[in-house]
Amino acid sequence: MKDNFLGLKTDQNLLKKLERAADRKPSQAEIIEQRVSYVFGFMKPDSGVTREQVRDVIAGKDGAIGGAAR
């Protein structure tokens, strides 16, 4: 079987950028935003919950959703 049976070739510049990105650790802010996106992605569109509200809950702000303080 040929190694490249479809005749595709990946741009070497892209491969180098991907390798550098794989070696880089995400910042704390990037990790938080990934969490926000993950949770927000599970919300129903008609839930009325905003991305900012999700961010507040993850940050642990009191009364972020529902208005009740802890």
Stockholm file with secondary structure:
# STOCKHOLM 1.0

chainA/1-70         MKDNFLGLKTDQNLLKKLERAADRKPSQAEIIEQRVSYVFGFMKPDSGVTREQVRDVIAGKDGAIGGAAR
#=GR chainA/1-70 SS CCTTTTCCCCCHHHHHHHHHHHHSCCCHHHHHHHHHHHHHHHSCGGGCCCHHHHHHHHHTCTTTTTSCCC
#=GC SS_cons        CCTTTTCCCCCHHHHHHHHHHHHSCCCHHHHHHHHHHHHHHHSCGGGCCCHHHHHHHHHTCTTTTTSCCC
//
